[in-house]
């Protein structure tokens, strides 16, 4: 199985989540394509069996700019693709993930797992949630 873990991070919180998710997926024996949205290769990501994307909530609960740009590049090619999304936030109630989930659904993506949201930096319990989430996403 080939899994992409692509993320954007501004404060390091979503990056910390991505690192835990990446390590968990690698520990399962899957081949992992891991990197940031601003350097991800669209074709390589789309060749994966499962795509896991992460972005912090920015401004009025929107995707971080580089993730928005990357997602826009692949959005038209997601029909039937298995995806999961994750991210961190400081304020708000998760609207950016609900909006992103709706976009994924409209693109025809198959939800691998419910969206994962962590408040600020992942603490011990959040790290465990990230591990469980990653394991569920690749089943």
C-alpha positions as CSV (number, residue, x, y, z in Angstrom):
1,X,0.0,0.0,0.0
2,X,1.2,3.5,-0.8
3,X,0.0,6.4,1.4
4,X,0.6,10.1,1.0
5,X,0.8,12.3,4.1
6,X,0.9,15.9,2.9
7,X,0.5,18.9,5.2
8,X,0.9,22.6,5.7
9,X,1.9,24.1,9.0
10,X,2.5,27.7,10.2
11,X,3.2,27.2,13.9
12,X,4.4,23.6,13.9
13,X,1.2,22.1,15.4
14,X,-0.1,20.5,12.2
15,X,3.5,19.4,11.4
16,X,3.6,17.6,14.7
17,X,0.4,15.8,13.9
18,X,1.7,14.9,10.4
19,X,4.9,13.5,11.9
20,X,3.0,11.2,14.2
21,X,0.7,10.1,11.3
22,X,3.7,9.5,9.1
23,X,5.5,7.4,11.6
24,X,2.3,5.4,12.3
25,X,1.7,4.7,8.7
26,X,5.4,3.8,8.1
27,X,5.2,1.4,11.1
28,X,2.3,-0.4,9.3
29,X,4.7,-1.3,6.5
30,X,3.1,1.0,4.0
31,X,5.2,3.0,1.5
32,X,4.8,6.7,2.5
33,X,5.0,9.8,0.4
34,X,5.6,12.5,3.1
35,X,6.0,16.2,2.7
36,X,4.7,19.7,2.7
37,X,2.0,21.0,0.4
38,X,4.3,23.6,-1.2
39,X,6.7,20.8,-2.3
40,X,4.4,17.9,-3.0
41,X,4.3,16.3,-6.4
42,X,0.7,16.2,-7.6
43,X,1.1,13.1,-9.7
44,X,3.0,11.1,-7.0
45,X,0.3,12.0,-4.5
46,X,-2.5,11.0,-6.8
47,X,-0.8,7.6,-7.5
48,X,-1.2,6.7,-3.8
49,X,-3.9,4.3,-2.5
50,X,-4.7,6.6,0.4
51,X,-4.1,10.4,0.7
52,X,-3.9,12.1,4.0
53,X,-3.9,15.9,4.0
54,X,-3.4,18.3,6.9
55,X,-3.9,22.0,7.3
56,X,-4.2,24.4,10.2
57,X,-7.2,26.6,10.4
58,X,-6.3,30.1,9.1
59,X,-8.0,33.4,9.4
60,X,-11.8,32.9,9.2
61,X,-11.3,29.1,9.4
62,X,-9.9,28.4,5.9
63,X,-7.1,26.2,4.7
64,X,-3.5,27.5,4.9
65,X,-2.5,29.1,1.5
66,X,-0.1,26.4,0.3
67,X,-2.5,23.6,1.1
68,X,-5.3,25.5,-0.6
69,X,-3.1,25.8,-3.7
70,X,-2.1,22.1,-3.6
71,X,-5.6,20.9,-3.0
72,X,-6.9,23.0,-5.9
73,X,-4.4,21.2,-8.2
74,X,-5.7,17.7,-7.2
75,X,-9.4,18.4,-6.5
76,X,-10.5,17.5,-10.0
77,X,-8.8,14.1,-9.8
78,X,-10.2,12.8,-6.5
79,X,-13.2,10.9,-7.7
80,X,-13.0,7.5,-6.0
81,X,-9.8,8.3,-4.1
82,X,-9.6,7.4,-0.5
83,X,-8.8,10.5,1.6
84,X,-8.5,11.7,5.2
85,X,-8.0,15.2,6.5
86,X,-6.5,16.5,9.7
87,X,-5.4,19.8,11.2
88,X,-4.9,22.0,14.2
89,X,-6.7,25.2,15.3
90,X,-6.6,27.9,17.9
91,X,-10.1,29.4,17.8
92,X,-13.4,28.4,16.1
93,X,-15.2,25.2,16.1
94,X,-13.7,23.2,13.1
95,X,-15.6,24.9,10.3
96,X,-12.5,24.7,8.0
97,X,-12.6,20.9,8.3
98,X,-16.3,20.7,7.7
99,X,-16.0,22.9,4.6
100,X,-13.0,20.8,3.4
101,X,-15.0,17.6,4.0
102,X,-17.8,19.0,1.8
103,X,-15.3,19.8,-0.9
104,X,-13.9,16.3,-0.8
105,X,-17.4,14.8,-1.0
106,X,-18.3,17.1,-3.9
107,X,-15.1,15.9,-5.7
108,X,-16.2,12.3,-5.3
109,X,-13.5,11.3,-2.8
110,X,-14.1,8.4,-0.5
111,X,-13.7,9.2,3.2
112,X,-11.1,6.9,4.7
113,X,-11.8,8.3,8.2
114,X,-13.6,11.2,9.9
115,X,-11.6,14.5,10.0
116,X,-9.2,14.8,12.9
117,X,-8.9,18.2,14.7
118,X,-6.5,19.0,17.5
119,X,-6.5,22.3,19.5
120,X,-3.1,23.9,19.3
121,X,-0.1,21.6,19.8
122,X,-0.9,17.9,20.2
123,X,-0.5,16.7,23.8
124,X,-0.1,13.1,24.8
125,X,-3.8,12.2,24.4
126,X,-3.8,14.0,21.0
127,X,-0.8,12.0,19.9
128,X,-2.6,8.8,20.7
129,X,-5.6,10.1,18.7
130,X,-3.3,10.8,15.7
131,X,-2.0,7.3,15.9
132,X,-5.4,5.7,16.1
133,X,-6.7,8.0,13.3
134,X,-3.8,7.0,11.0
135,X,-4.3,3.3,11.6
136,X,-8.0,3.6,10.8
137,X,-7.3,5.7,7.7
138,X,-5.2,3.0,6.1
139,X,-7.4,0.0,6.9
